[in-house]
Each structure stands twice: as structure tokens, then as C-alpha cells.
Amino acid sequence: MRFAVLGTGIVGRTLAGRLSSLGHEVVIGTRDPEATLARQDKDRAGNPPISAWLSEHPQVRLLPYAEVGAFADHVVNATSGDGTLPALEAVGAAHLVGKIIIDVANPLDFSQGFPPALDPVNTDSLAEQIQRAFPEARVVKTLNTMNTLVMVEPTRVPGPHSVFVSGDDAEAKKTVTALLESIGWPADEIYDLGDVTTARGSEMTFALWVRLYGAFGDGDFNFHIQRAPRSA
């Protein structure tokens, strides 16, 4: 399959690298490739510039948003929350018709500093905003409840732990579920929460996640759903 990953940060790079390692054709989208490649400073998280990463992953190309939609079968939204809709608009609605948008982002609001708040929250979600803006695309929310390294390497966290999917299109969720299994997620730990409005719940776990991160000092953890045994 062909994937376009939107976002040049650590989440986008990590997902692009993993998808490429599975044999998929992958491009990373950005607004201005020349300007992006010209950056030589580390980002605020201390990650090296994208040019250094691309030199180590020559099979992944950097393309402008306007070109990635025509290339890809599926689009992965790994942008910052406030950059999501502008990025998808730059890709173009016509290039998103019928395609699956795998939304792994959270709508982070840093206006009041750290830790960030969520906007929207509770009565809306970023996934719903995407679906409303691009009604002919098929939005599936997933992988937004964990650190990016855990996304692509579930065994990084010992024992069983869970991942969630939300979306209106049942076939799109099946496709994404199969992709998650190919990454290494056990089928019995992939929970279909329901339609796209259920993404509100998974996005709101961020408030707990970021505080656990502060308590632990790292992101090598995840949530696990442990259900009581069902009676016959």
C-alpha cells in the first residue's frame, strides 16, 4: 500500500519508518519541502532535523502536501492538532475522496503552557472535525493514547495493553485493524469503540496520559482494558 504521512515531527517520522519497514511505499508531506529540509536545528523535544532522518531512510520521500494525496492510498494524520485541518486542506479534498485518513493526533492547546489542554474536548473531537470537513473521506481514529515508540513497537511495554479504533466506516476500521495487527498489535487488544464520536473518549485520555508521563518520567507505558469474566 501507499501511505502519505502528514507531519515531520517524531510521530510522523516513527510511523513512516515503521510503515516503510513493513514494505509499504511511504512519503511524508510538508507544506514547503525546501524550507523543511533547510532547518538544521533540533526541535523542541531535542530530535534531529528531518534532513538527518531522511538520510537514514532513503526509501521515504518528502513531498509537498499538494502532491501526497495523489500518491497515497491512505493518509496518516500525524500533525499537531491545530495544524491538522490546514494540512488536509493543502492536500486537497478531491485527493481524499474515498481514502482512509488514519488520525493519530490529539487536539493539543498550548496557549496556557504545559501540560497542554485539549481543544475541542468532550462534546467534539479532532477526528469529528476532520470527518465533517472531508465528508467523502473515511476517518479512523487510533494510536493516539500512547507514546509514538509504543505505537510501532507494542512489545516495548511488557504484558497485554490496548489500542482503540473509532470511525463511521466499518470497512475502513477493518483495514486499519489489519494494519495494526501487522505492526504487532494482538487482535484481542484492539477495541472498536464505535462511530467517530467515540474518538472524544480516546482523545480525552491524553489528560491522564500526560500526567502519568510526568509521574513516571518517560512514555514507556500504556493502558490495558481488563474485563471481569462473563457468565455463561
CYANA upper distance limits for C-alpha pairs under 8 A (distance plus 0.5 A):
  1 MET  CA     24 HIS  CA      5.69
  1 MET  CA     25 GLU  CA      6.76
  1 MET  CA     72 ALA  CA      8.48
  1 MET  CA     73 ASP  CA      6.98
  1 MET  CA     74 HIS  CA      8.36
  2 ARG  CA     24 HIS  CA      6.38
  2 ARG  CA     25 GLU  CA      5.19
  2 ARG  CA     26 VAL  CA      6.34
  2 ARG  CA     71 PHE  CA      7.58
  2 ARG  CA     72 ALA  CA      5.30
  2 ARG  CA     73 ASP  CA      5.62
  2 ARG  CA     74 HIS  CA      7.01
  3 PHE  CA     19 LEU  CA      8.46
  3 PHE  CA     24 HIS  CA      7.63
  3 PHE  CA     25 GLU  CA      6.71
  3 PHE  CA     26 VAL  CA      5.34
  3 PHE  CA     27 VAL  CA      6.94
  3 PHE  CA     71 PHE  CA      8.43
  3 PHE  CA     72 ALA  CA      5.48
  3 PHE  CA     73 ASP  CA      6.52
  3 PHE  CA     74 HIS  CA      5.55
  3 PHE  CA     75 VAL  CA      6.22
  3 PHE  CA     76 VAL  CA      7.61
  4 ALA  CA     26 VAL  CA      6.39
  4 ALA  CA     27 VAL  CA      5.47
  4 ALA  CA     28 ILE  CA      6.17
  4 ALA  CA     29 GLY  CA      7.06
  4 ALA  CA     68 VAL  CA      6.34
  4 ALA  CA     69 GLY  CA      7.60
  4 ALA  CA     71 PHE  CA      7.97
  4 ALA  CA     72 ALA  CA      5.90
  4 ALA  CA     73 ASP  CA      8.37
  4 ALA  CA     74 HIS  CA      6.94
  4 ALA  CA     75 VAL  CA      5.32
  4 ALA  CA     76 VAL  CA      6.62
  5 VAL  CA     12 GLY  CA      6.61
  5 VAL  CA     15 LEU  CA      8.27
  5 VAL  CA     16 ALA  CA      6.93
  5 VAL  CA     26 VAL  CA      7.83
  5 VAL  CA     27 VAL  CA      6.74
  5 VAL  CA     28 ILE  CA      5.22
  5 VAL  CA     29 GLY  CA      6.49
  5 VAL  CA     75 VAL  CA      6.42
  5 VAL  CA     76 VAL  CA      5.14
  5 VAL  CA     77 ASN  CA      6.74
  5 VAL  CA     78 ALA  CA      7.16
  6 LEU  CA     12 GLY  CA      7.14
  6 LEU  CA     28 ILE  CA      6.35
  6 LEU  CA     29 GLY  CA      5.32
  6 LEU  CA     30 THR  CA      7.17
  6 LEU  CA     65 TYR  CA      8.30
  6 LEU  CA     75 VAL  CA      7.84
  6 LEU  CA     76 VAL  CA      6.54
  6 LEU  CA     77 ASN  CA      5.65
  6 LEU  CA     78 ALA  CA      5.94
  6 LEU  CA     79 THR  CA      6.39
  6 LEU  CA     87 ALA  CA      7.83
  7 GLY  CA     11 VAL  CA      8.09
  7 GLY  CA     12 GLY  CA      5.58
  7 GLY  CA     13 ARG  CA      8.26
  7 GLY  CA     28 ILE  CA      7.37
  7 GLY  CA     29 GLY  CA      6.87
  7 GLY  CA     30 THR  CA      7.01
  7 GLY  CA     77 ASN  CA      7.58
  7 GLY  CA     78 ALA  CA      5.56
  7 GLY  CA     79 THR  CA      4.98
  7 GLY  CA     80 SER  CA      8.13
  8 THR  CA     12 GLY  CA      5.89
  8 THR  CA     13 ARG  CA      6.57
  8 THR  CA     28 ILE  CA      7.36
  8 THR  CA     29 GLY  CA      7.91
  8 THR  CA     30 THR  CA      7.46
  8 THR  CA     50 ILE  CA      7.14
  8 THR  CA     79 THR  CA      8.20
  9 GLY  CA     13 ARG  CA      6.65
  9 GLY  CA     50 ILE  CA      8.24
  9 GLY  CA     78 ALA  CA      8.48
  9 GLY  CA     79 THR  CA      8.22
 10 ILE  CA     14 THR  CA      6.41
 10 ILE  CA     47 ASN  CA      7.68
 10 ILE  CA    148 THR  CA      8.10
 11 VAL  CA     15 LEU  CA      6.68
 11 VAL  CA     78 ALA  CA      6.63
 11 VAL  CA    148 THR  CA      6.02
 12 GLY  CA     16 ALA  CA      6.47
 12 GLY  CA     28 ILE  CA      8.07
 12 GLY  CA     78 ALA  CA      5.68
 12 GLY  CA     79 THR  CA      7.94
 13 ARG  CA     17 GLY  CA      6.52
 13 ARG  CA     28 ILE  CA      8.44
 13 ARG  CA     53 TRP  CA      8.30
 14 THR  CA     18 ARG  CA      6.76
 14 THR  CA    148 THR  CA      7.37
 14 THR  CA    149 LEU  CA      7.71
 14 THR  CA    152 VAL  CA      7.93
 15 LEU  CA     19 LEU  CA      6.56
 15 LEU  CA    148 THR  CA      8.28
 15 LEU  CA    151 MET  CA      8.45
 15 LEU  CA    152 VAL  CA      7.21
 16 ALA  CA     20 SER  CA      6.56
 16 ALA  CA     26 VAL  CA      6.84
 16 ALA  CA     27 VAL  CA      7.96
 16 ALA  CA     28 ILE  CA      7.70
 16 ALA  CA     60 VAL  CA      7.95
 17 GLY  CA     21 SER  CA      6.66
 17 GLY  CA     57 HIS  CA      7.77
 17 GLY  CA     60 VAL  CA      8.18
 18 ARG  CA     22 LEU  CA      6.96
 18 ARG  CA    152 VAL  CA      6.89
 18 ARG  CA    183 ILE  CA      8.28
 19 LEU  CA     23 GLY  CA      7.36
 19 LEU  CA     24 HIS  CA      6.24
 19 LEU  CA     25 GLU  CA      8.32
 19 LEU  CA     26 VAL  CA      7.55
 20 SER  CA     24 HIS  CA      5.48
 20 SER  CA     25 GLU  CA      6.61
 20 SER  CA     26 VAL  CA      6.47
 20 SER  CA     59 GLN  CA      7.97
 20 SER  CA     60 VAL  CA      7.74
 22 LEU  CA    182 SER  CA      8.46
 22 LEU  CA    183 ILE  CA      8.39
 25 GLU  CA     59 GLN  CA      8.47
 25 GLU  CA     60 VAL  CA      8.05
 26 VAL  CA     59 GLN  CA      8.21
 26 VAL  CA     60 VAL  CA      6.01
 26 VAL  CA     61 ARG  CA      7.52
 27 VAL  CA     60 VAL  CA      5.91
 27 VAL  CA     61 ARG  CA      5.28
 27 VAL  CA     62 LEU  CA      6.27
 27 VAL  CA     63 LEU  CA      7.19
 27 VAL  CA     68 VAL  CA      7.50
 28 ILE  CA     60 VAL  CA      7.66
 28 ILE  CA     61 ARG  CA      6.68
 28 ILE  CA     62 LEU  CA      5.39
 28 ILE  CA     63 LEU  CA      6.68
 28 ILE  CA     68 VAL  CA      8.18
 29 GLY  CA     62 LEU  CA      6.47
 29 GLY  CA     63 LEU  CA      5.61
 29 GLY  CA     64 PRO  CA      5.88
 29 GLY  CA     65 TYR  CA      5.48
 29 GLY  CA     68 VAL  CA      6.68
 30 THR  CA     36 THR  CA      7.91
 30 THR  CA     62 LEU  CA      7.73
 30 THR  CA     63 LEU  CA      6.87
 30 THR  CA     64 PRO  CA      5.57
 30 THR  CA     65 TYR  CA      5.93
 30 THR  CA     87 ALA  CA      8.44
 31 ARG  CA     64 PRO  CA      5.80
 31 ARG  CA     65 TYR  CA      6.07
 31 ARG  CA     87 ALA  CA      8.03
 31 ARG  CA     90 ALA  CA      8.19
 32 ASP  CA     36 THR  CA      6.65
 32 ASP  CA     64 PRO  CA      6.42
 33 PRO  CA     37 LEU  CA      6.51
 33 PRO  CA     62 LEU  CA      7.02
 33 PRO  CA     63 LEU  CA      6.69
 33 PRO  CA     64 PRO  CA      6.46
 34 GLU  CA     38 ALA  CA      6.62
 35 ALA  CA     39 ARG  CA      7.22
 36 THR  CA     50 ILE  CA      7.89
 36 THR  CA     51 SER  CA      8.50
 37 LEU  CA     49 PRO  CA      8.28
 37 LEU  CA     50 ILE  CA      7.11
 37 LEU  CA     51 SER  CA      5.84
 38 ALA  CA     51 SER  CA      8.34
 39 ARG  CA     49 PRO  CA      6.84
 39 ARG  CA     50 ILE  CA      8.38
 39 ARG  CA     51 SER  CA      8.35
 40 GLN  CA     48 PRO  CA      8.29
 40 GLN  CA     49 PRO  CA      6.04
 40 GLN  CA     51 SER  CA      8.34
 41 ASP  CA     48 PRO  CA      7.46
 41 ASP  CA     49 PRO  CA      6.59
 42 LYS  CA     46 GLY  CA      5.71
 42 LYS  CA     47 ASN  CA      5.70
 42 LYS  CA     48 PRO  CA      5.13
 42 LYS  CA     49 PRO  CA      6.03
 43 ASP  CA     47 ASN  CA      5.90
 43 ASP  CA     48 PRO  CA      7.24
 43 ASP  CA     49 PRO  CA      7.55
 48 PRO  CA     52 ALA  CA      7.00
 48 PRO  CA     53 TRP  CA      7.75
 49 PRO  CA     53 TRP  CA      7.35
 50 ILE  CA     54 LEU  CA      6.59
 51 SER  CA     55 SER  CA      6.77
 52 ALA  CA     56 GLU  CA      7.26
 53 TRP  CA     57 HIS  CA      6.90
 54 LEU  CA     58 PRO  CA      6.33
 54 LEU  CA     60 VAL  CA      7.33
 54 LEU  CA     61 ARG  CA      8.01
 63 LEU  CA     67 GLU  CA      6.91
 63 LEU  CA     68 VAL  CA      6.85
 64 PRO  CA     68 VAL  CA      7.13
 65 TYR  CA     69 GLY  CA      7.63
 65 TYR  CA     87 ALA  CA      7.42
 65 TYR  CA     88 LEU  CA      8.35
 65 TYR  CA     90 ALA  CA      6.16
 65 TYR  CA     91 VAL  CA      5.25
 66 ALA  CA     90 ALA  CA      6.27
 66 ALA  CA     91 VAL  CA      5.19
 66 ALA  CA     92 GLY  CA      7.32
 67 GLU  CA     71 PHE  CA      7.23
 67 GLU  CA     91 VAL  CA      7.53
 68 VAL  CA     72 ALA  CA      6.62
 68 VAL  CA     91 VAL  CA      7.24
 69 GLY  CA     75 VAL  CA      8.08
 69 GLY  CA     91 VAL  CA      6.06
 69 GLY  CA     92 GLY  CA      7.68
 69 GLY  CA     95 HIS  CA      5.48
 69 GLY  CA     96 LEU  CA      7.16
 70 ALA  CA     95 HIS  CA      6.33
 73 ASP  CA     99 LYS  CA      6.86
 73 ASP  CA    100 ILE  CA      8.12
 74 HIS  CA     99 LYS  CA      6.20
 74 HIS  CA    100 ILE  CA      5.60
 74 HIS  CA    101 ILE  CA      6.65
 74 HIS  CA    102 ILE  CA      7.98
 75 VAL  CA     99 LYS  CA      7.86
 75 VAL  CA    100 ILE  CA      6.78
 75 VAL  CA    101 ILE  CA      5.29
 75 VAL  CA    102 ILE  CA      6.61
 76 VAL  CA    101 ILE  CA      6.22
 76 VAL  CA    102 ILE  CA      5.15
 76 VAL  CA    103 ASP  CA      6.50
 76 VAL  CA    104 VAL  CA      7.79
 77 ASN  CA     84 THR  CA      7.54
 77 ASN  CA    101 ILE  CA      7.29
 77 ASN  CA    102 ILE  CA      6.52
 77 ASN  CA    103 ASP  CA      5.30
 77 ASN  CA    104 VAL  CA      6.50
 77 ASN  CA    105 ALA  CA      6.94
 78 ALA  CA    103 ASP  CA      7.46
 78 ALA  CA    104 VAL  CA      6.31
 78 ALA  CA    105 ALA  CA      5.96
 79 THR  CA     83 GLY  CA      6.42
 79 THR  CA     84 THR  CA      6.12
 79 THR  CA     87 ALA  CA      8.38
 79 THR  CA    105 ALA  CA      6.90
 80 SER  CA     84 THR  CA      6.87
 80 SER  CA    105 ALA  CA      7.03
 80 SER  CA    106 ASN  CA      7.76
 80 SER  CA    107 PRO  CA      7.65
 80 SER  CA    108 LEU  CA      7.64
 81 GLY  CA    105 ALA  CA      6.60
 81 GLY  CA    106 ASN  CA      6.00
 81 GLY  CA    107 PRO  CA      4.45
 81 GLY  CA    108 LEU  CA      5.96
 81 GLY  CA    109 ASP  CA      8.34
 81 GLY  CA    126 LEU  CA      7.80
 82 ASP  CA    107 PRO  CA      6.98
 82 ASP  CA    108 LEU  CA      7.75
 82 ASP  CA    109 ASP  CA      8.30
 83 GLY  CA     87 ALA  CA      6.57
 84 THR  CA     88 LEU  CA      6.78
 85 LEU  CA     89 GLU  CA      6.48
 85 LEU  CA    130 ILE  CA      7.27
 85 LEU  CA    133 ALA  CA      8.37
 86 PRO  CA     90 ALA  CA      6.67
 87 ALA  CA     91 VAL  CA      6.87
 88 LEU  CA     92 GLY  CA      6.85
 88 LEU  CA     93 ALA  CA      8.02
 89 GLU  CA     93 ALA  CA      6.99
 91 VAL  CA     95 HIS  CA      7.32
 91 VAL  CA     96 LEU  CA      8.34
 92 GLY  CA     96 LEU  CA      7.28
 93 ALA  CA     97 VAL  CA      7.12
 93 ALA  CA    134 PHE  CA      6.89
 96 LEU  CA    100 ILE  CA      8.33
 96 LEU  CA    134 PHE  CA      7.98
 96 LEU  CA    136 GLU  CA      7.68
 96 LEU  CA    137 ALA  CA      5.98
 97 VAL  CA    134 PHE  CA      8.41
 97 VAL  CA    136 GLU  CA      5.41
 97 VAL  CA    137 ALA  CA      5.47
 98 GLY  CA    136 GLU  CA      6.26
 98 GLY  CA    137 ALA  CA      5.42
 98 GLY  CA    138 ARG  CA      6.84
 99 LYS  CA    137 ALA  CA      5.75
 99 LYS  CA    138 ARG  CA      6.41
100 ILE  CA    137 ALA  CA      6.64
100 ILE  CA    138 ARG  CA      5.12
100 ILE  CA    139 VAL  CA      6.27
100 ILE  CA    140 VAL  CA      7.55
100 ILE  CA    172 ALA  CA      6.89
101 ILE  CA    137 ALA  CA      7.33
101 ILE  CA    138 ARG  CA      6.44
101 ILE  CA    139 VAL  CA      5.23
101 ILE  CA    140 VAL  CA      6.68
102 ILE  CA    139 VAL  CA      6.61
102 ILE  CA    140 VAL  CA      5.54
102 ILE  CA    141 LYS  CA      6.49
102 ILE  CA    142 THR  CA      7.47
102 ILE  CA    176 VAL  CA      8.15
103 ASP  CA    127 ALA  CA      7.13
103 ASP  CA    139 VAL  CA      7.37
103 ASP  CA    140 VAL  CA      6.50
103 ASP  CA    141 LYS  CA      5.26
103 ASP  CA    142 THR  CA      6.80
103 ASP  CA    144 ASN  CA      8.38
104 VAL  CA    141 LYS  CA      6.64
104 VAL  CA    142 THR  CA      5.98
104 VAL  CA    143 LEU  CA      5.87
104 VAL  CA    144 ASN  CA      5.21
105 ALA  CA    126 LEU  CA      8.36
105 ALA  CA    144 ASN  CA      6.35
106 ASN  CA    118 LEU  CA      8.09
106 ASN  CA    126 LEU  CA      7.32
106 ASN  CA    144 ASN  CA      7.03
106 ASN  CA    203 GLU  CA      6.48
106 ASN  CA    206 PHE  CA      8.29
107 PRO  CA    118 LEU  CA      5.94
107 PRO  CA    119 ASP  CA      6.02
107 PRO  CA    120 PRO  CA      7.07
107 PRO  CA    125 SER  CA      8.13
107 PRO  CA    126 LEU  CA      6.40
107 PRO  CA    203 GLU  CA      8.33
108 LEU  CA    116 PRO  CA      6.34
108 LEU  CA    117 ALA  CA      6.40
108 LEU  CA    118 LEU  CA      5.41
108 LEU  CA    119 ASP  CA      6.90
109 ASP  CA    116 PRO  CA      5.71
109 ASP  CA    117 ALA  CA      5.50
109 ASP  CA    118 LEU  CA      5.96
109 ASP  CA    119 ASP  CA      6.52
110 PHE  CA    114 PHE  CA      6.89
110 PHE  CA    115 PRO  CA      7.90
110 PHE  CA    116 PRO  CA      5.18
110 PHE  CA    117 ALA  CA      7.14
111 SER  CA    116 PRO  CA      8.04
112 GLN  CA    116 PRO  CA      7.49
112 GLN  CA    117 ALA  CA      8.30
115 PRO  CA    210 VAL  CA      7.64
117 ALA  CA    207 ALA  CA      8.01
118 LEU  CA    204 MET  CA      8.10
119 ASP  CA    125 SER  CA      8.40
120 PRO  CA    124 ASP  CA      6.18
120 PRO  CA    125 SER  CA      6.05
120 PRO  CA    126 LEU  CA      7.26
121 VAL  CA    125 SER  CA      6.45
121 VAL  CA    200 ARG  CA      7.23
121 VAL  CA    203 GLU  CA      8.37
121 VAL  CA    204 MET  CA      7.45
122 ASN  CA    200 ARG  CA      6.34
122 ASN  CA    201 GLY  CA      8.04
122 ASN  CA    204 MET  CA      7.81
123 THR  CA    200 ARG  CA      7.76
124 ASP  CA    128 GLU  CA      7.11
124 ASP  CA    129 GLN  CA      8.13
124 ASP  CA    197 THR  CA      7.74
124 ASP  CA    200 ARG  CA      6.73
125 SER  CA    129 GLN  CA      6.86
125 SER  CA    197 THR  CA      7.68
125 SER  CA    199 ALA  CA      6.82
125 SER  CA    200 ARG  CA      5.57
125 SER  CA    203 GLU  CA      7.70
126 LEU  CA    130 ILE  CA      6.77
127 ALA  CA    131 GLN  CA      6.78
127 ALA  CA    139 VAL  CA      7.32
127 ALA  CA    140 VAL  CA      8.02
127 ALA  CA    141 LYS  CA      6.80
127 ALA  CA    196 VAL  CA      7.17
127 ALA  CA    197 THR  CA      8.39
127 ALA  CA    199 ALA  CA      6.97
128 GLU  CA    132 ARG  CA      6.58
128 GLU  CA    196 VAL  CA      6.60
128 GLU  CA    197 THR  CA      6.90
128 GLU  CA    199 ALA  CA      8.21
129 GLN  CA    133 ALA  CA      6.61
130 ILE  CA    134 PHE  CA      6.54
130 ILE  CA    139 VAL  CA      7.77
131 GLN  CA    135 PRO  CA      5.78
131 GLN  CA    137 ALA  CA      7.43
131 GLN  CA    138 ARG  CA      7.72
131 GLN  CA    139 VAL  CA      6.49
138 ARG  CA    167 GLY  CA      8.11
138 ARG  CA    168 ASP  CA      7.92
138 ARG  CA    169 ASP  CA      6.79
138 ARG  CA    172 ALA  CA      7.08
139 VAL  CA    167 GLY  CA      6.37
139 VAL  CA    168 ASP  CA      7.88
139 VAL  CA    169 ASP  CA      8.18
139 VAL  CA    172 ALA  CA      8.33
139 VAL  CA    196 VAL  CA      8.06
140 VAL  CA    165 VAL  CA      6.97
140 VAL  CA    166 SER  CA      6.02
140 VAL  CA    167 GLY  CA      5.19
140 VAL  CA    168 ASP  CA      8.24
140 VAL  CA    169 ASP  CA      8.46
140 VAL  CA    172 ALA  CA      7.54
140 VAL  CA    173 LYS  CA      6.85
140 VAL  CA    176 VAL  CA      8.01
140 VAL  CA    196 VAL  CA      7.77
141 LYS  CA    164 PHE  CA      8.25
141 LYS  CA    165 VAL  CA      5.93
141 LYS  CA    166 SER  CA      5.52
141 LYS  CA    167 GLY  CA      6.94
141 LYS  CA    196 VAL  CA      7.92
141 LYS  CA    199 ALA  CA      6.81
142 THR  CA    163 VAL  CA      7.54
142 THR  CA    164 PHE  CA      6.05
142 THR  CA    165 VAL  CA      5.27
142 THR  CA    166 SER  CA      7.32
143 LEU  CA    151 MET  CA      6.51
143 LEU  CA    163 VAL  CA      6.75
143 LEU  CA    164 PHE  CA      7.37
143 LEU  CA    165 VAL  CA      8.40
144 ASN  CA    202 SER  CA      7.70
144 ASN  CA    203 GLU  CA      7.36
145 THR  CA    163 VAL  CA      7.95
145 THR  CA    202 SER  CA      6.94
145 THR  CA    203 GLU  CA      7.59
145 THR  CA    205 THR  CA      7.01
145 THR  CA    206 PHE  CA      6.98
145 THR  CA    209 TRP  CA      7.86
145 THR  CA    222 ASN  CA      8.12
145 THR  CA    223 PHE  CA      8.44
146 MET  CA    150 VAL  CA      6.92
146 MET  CA    151 MET  CA      7.08
146 MET  CA    209 TRP  CA      8.03
146 MET  CA    219 GLY  CA      8.03
146 MET  CA    221 PHE  CA      7.96
146 MET  CA    222 ASN  CA      6.43
147 ASN  CA    151 MET  CA      6.91
147 ASN  CA    219 GLY  CA      6.00
147 ASN  CA    220 ASP  CA      7.53
147 ASN  CA    221 PHE  CA      8.30
148 THR  CA    152 VAL  CA      7.34
149 LEU  CA    153 GLU  CA      6.52
149 LEU  CA    156 ARG  CA      8.26
149 LEU  CA    220 ASP  CA      8.46
150 VAL  CA    154 PRO  CA      5.58
150 VAL  CA    155 THR  CA      8.14
150 VAL  CA    156 ARG  CA      6.59
150 VAL  CA    157 VAL  CA      7.62
150 VAL  CA    220 ASP  CA      7.41
150 VAL  CA    221 PHE  CA      8.26
150 VAL  CA    222 ASN  CA      8.36
152 VAL  CA    183 ILE  CA      6.68
152 VAL  CA    184 GLY  CA      8.17
153 GLU  CA    183 ILE  CA      7.80
153 GLU  CA    184 GLY  CA      7.43
154 PRO  CA    184 GLY  CA      6.83
154 PRO  CA    185 TRP  CA      6.78
155 THR  CA    159 GLY  CA      8.27
155 THR  CA    184 GLY  CA      8.39
156 ARG  CA    220 ASP  CA      7.53
157 VAL  CA    161 HIS  CA      8.29
157 VAL  CA    220 ASP  CA      6.74
157 VAL  CA    221 PHE  CA      6.40
157 VAL  CA    222 ASN  CA      7.65
160 PRO  CA    189 GLU  CA      7.81
160 PRO  CA    224 HIS  CA      7.05
161 HIS  CA    189 GLU  CA      6.92
161 HIS  CA    222 ASN  CA      6.69
161 HIS  CA    223 PHE  CA      6.19
161 HIS  CA    224 HIS  CA      4.62
161 HIS  CA    225 ILE  CA      7.54
162 SER  CA    189 GLU  CA      5.23
162 SER  CA    190 ILE  CA      6.54
162 SER  CA    191 TYR  CA      7.80
162 SER  CA    222 ASN  CA      7.78
162 SER  CA    223 PHE  CA      6.44
162 SER  CA    224 HIS  CA      5.47
162 SER  CA    225 ILE  CA      6.92
163 VAL  CA    185 TRP  CA      8.38
163 VAL  CA    189 GLU  CA      6.79
163 VAL  CA    190 ILE  CA      5.56
163 VAL  CA    191 TYR  CA      6.77
164 PHE  CA    190 ILE  CA      6.17
164 PHE  CA    191 TYR  CA      5.23
164 PHE  CA    192 ASP  CA      6.39
164 PHE  CA    193 LEU  CA      7.11
164 PHE  CA    202 SER  CA      7.92
165 VAL  CA    173 LYS  CA      7.43
165 VAL  CA    177 THR  CA      8.26
165 VAL  CA    190 ILE  CA      7.84
165 VAL  CA    191 TYR  CA      6.72
165 VAL  CA    192 ASP  CA      5.40
165 VAL  CA    193 LEU  CA      6.55
165 VAL  CA    194 GLY  CA      8.13
165 VAL  CA    199 ALA  CA      8.41
166 SER  CA    173 LYS  CA      7.94
166 SER  CA    192 ASP  CA      6.64
166 SER  CA    193 LEU  CA      6.00
166 SER  CA    194 GLY  CA      5.90
166 SER  CA    195 ASP  CA      5.99
166 SER  CA    196 VAL  CA      5.57
166 SER  CA    197 THR  CA      8.05
166 SER  CA    198 THR  CA      6.48
166 SER  CA    199 ALA  CA      6.16
167 GLY  CA    172 ALA  CA      8.39
167 GLY  CA    173 LYS  CA      7.19
167 GLY  CA    194 GLY  CA      6.91
167 GLY  CA    195 ASP  CA      4.97
167 GLY  CA    196 VAL  CA      4.44
167 GLY  CA    197 THR  CA      8.12
167 GLY  CA    198 THR  CA      8.35
167 GLY  CA    199 ALA  CA      8.32
168 ASP  CA    194 GLY  CA      7.92
168 ASP  CA    195 ASP  CA      5.06
168 ASP  CA    196 VAL  CA      5.91
169 ASP  CA    173 LYS  CA      6.89
169 ASP  CA    195 ASP  CA      8.33
170 ALA  CA    174 LYS  CA      6.82
171 GLU  CA    175 THR  CA      6.80
172 ALA  CA    176 VAL  CA      6.76
173 LYS  CA    177 THR  CA      6.42
173 LYS  CA    192 ASP  CA      8.47
174 LYS  CA    178 ALA  CA      6.69
175 THR  CA    179 LEU  CA      6.83
176 VAL  CA    180 LEU  CA      6.67
177 THR  CA    181 GLU  CA      6.77
177 THR  CA    187 ALA  CA      8.41
177 THR  CA    190 ILE  CA      7.73
178 ALA  CA    182 SER  CA      6.78
179 LEU  CA    183 ILE  CA      6.89
180 LEU  CA    184 GLY  CA      7.02
180 LEU  CA    185 TRP  CA      6.03
181 GLU  CA    185 TRP  CA      5.14
181 GLU  CA    186 PRO  CA      6.50
181 GLU  CA    187 ALA  CA      6.84
185 TRP  CA    189 GLU  CA      7.45
185 TRP  CA    190 ILE  CA      7.67
186 PRO  CA    190 ILE  CA      7.36
193 LEU  CA    198 THR  CA      6.62
194 GLY  CA    198 THR  CA      6.56
195 ASP  CA    199 ALA  CA      8.42
198 THR  CA    202 SER  CA      7.70
199 ALA  CA    203 GLU  CA      6.48
200 ARG  CA    204 MET  CA      6.65
201 GLY  CA    205 THR  CA      7.14
202 SER  CA    206 PHE  CA      8.14
204 MET  CA    208 LEU  CA      8.36
205 THR  CA    209 TRP  CA      6.60
206 PHE  CA    210 VAL  CA      6.42
207 ALA  CA    211 ARG  CA      7.17
208 LEU  CA    212 LEU  CA      6.73
209 TRP  CA    213 TYR  CA      6.64
210 VAL  CA    214 GLY  CA      6.81
211 ARG  CA    215 ALA  CA      6.76
212 LEU  CA    216 PHE  CA      6.48
213 TYR  CA    217 GLY  CA      6.00
213 TYR  CA    218 ASP  CA      6.00
213 TYR  CA    219 GLY  CA      6.17
214 GLY  CA    218 ASP  CA      7.93
